């Protein structure tokens, strides 16, 4: 039985902790805040409750596997999950609206044809067919295996872009999300739909490789699931599974550095001076390089020697407005509505150039969940926009926060008529709050790993240069998002339990 110290109580860290405890190890989690979940938070006031992180679960098989491997009770006995239908409603700048059904390719094609015109559905369906090929080519090395030593193979984009023939000029192939939208989709609203998926994950469509088409493919193939009580209820279930497996949690315990002895990780030192020895250390928080003085976190020759994901551009954060509304939620309201901005190019330039977008794309979340509201005469609504991180924009500026919240509320009026007159209270959360809560620089939110672009969108491998030190969570392979964080926990547990010969689950 090994002693294992886990830094951080985010979803990836807890997924690793539960699996390691089941394998017979003694696991202690050190969390700088007073609660678990990392970015999966919850805000409550006057009977209203809101998720402050993700609002939907994709690829639920990741957490089903976690619960199967760590106890007798399956995931569905610990939380109630339902597929939201429609999966999303989209409002475009020209006034067009389309609702996309959940996990139904034929339904999506029919909906797009009806809303955008004949052929639109087929164009989008062709994109998803090519994305399926990319999924089949890259799924295992990109998501289910530890990052390979020859990670350069993932620098090649798996997306089979259509060859665009041109008169008297060489044929061209789309290499970015924006090029896929411009060259392979028949309608600019479809391009905006694809760009919106990328932007929601914090990816710049002008830079992100064409393989980012995997993101809408995964959502539309495996579905969008809501957890009763919000995604925070999923974090609670994972935390309780850890406790049931005898994982110890120490809250309010900030780790100052990883200890090293005889050339390997030997424990952690807390900010208040306490030393906790360990045989292995799992870093499940934002990987601040000062944690390992003189060594660095990154494996020699690893992808992490490259620029940060996105080729060195700032990693965006999230701006949220949590709205307590008078008036009942209409029975036919969509759980998720995306109000697309009028000028996608200007929005991209602002978000990834460290400025405010004048007309942001706003995601409106309206859960049909009694636990989110004091009674059926009220409604809890969350507005979210992808924005530049704290530092690039001063998100502590009160006037700026108030002004930008009003911008999001104005945009959300297209999805929730009369929303401004219904507001009882508005709580604003910015990348500044995210930075304080999670420790992530600038309150940035990590994107999922992507193949292509020479490896610029890969994340640090789960092994590090320092033997005995491993990385889990959204800032490590295979990247951000609930499902990807859960995968990272499985990979780290496999590496510790089975050693360097571990090649991932099958």
Secondary structure, DSSP 8 states (H G I E B T S, - for coil): --EEEEE--BHHHHHHHHHHHHTT-EEEEEESSSSSBTT--EEEETTEEEESS--SB--THHHHHHHHHH-SS-HHHHS-EEE-SSSEEEE-TTS-EEEE-TT-HHHHHHHHHHHH-TTHHHHHHHHHHHHHHHHHHHHIIIIIS---TTGGGGGS------EEEETTEEEEE--BHHHHHHHH-SSHHHHHHHHHHHHHTT--TTTSBGGGGHHHHHHHHH--EEETT-HHHHHHHHHHHHHHTT-EEEES--EEEEEEETTEEEEEEETTS-EEE-SEEEE-S---GGGGTTT-SS-TTSGGGS-STTTT----EEEEEEEEEES---TT--SEEEE--S-HHHHHHHHTTTS--TT--EEEE----GGGSSSTTEEEEEEEEEE--BTTB-TT-HHHHHHHHHHHHHHHTTTSTTHHHHEEEEEEE-HHHHHHHH--GGG----B--S-GGGTT--B-SB-SSBTEEE-STTBTTBSSHHHHHHHHHHHHHHHHH-TT-----
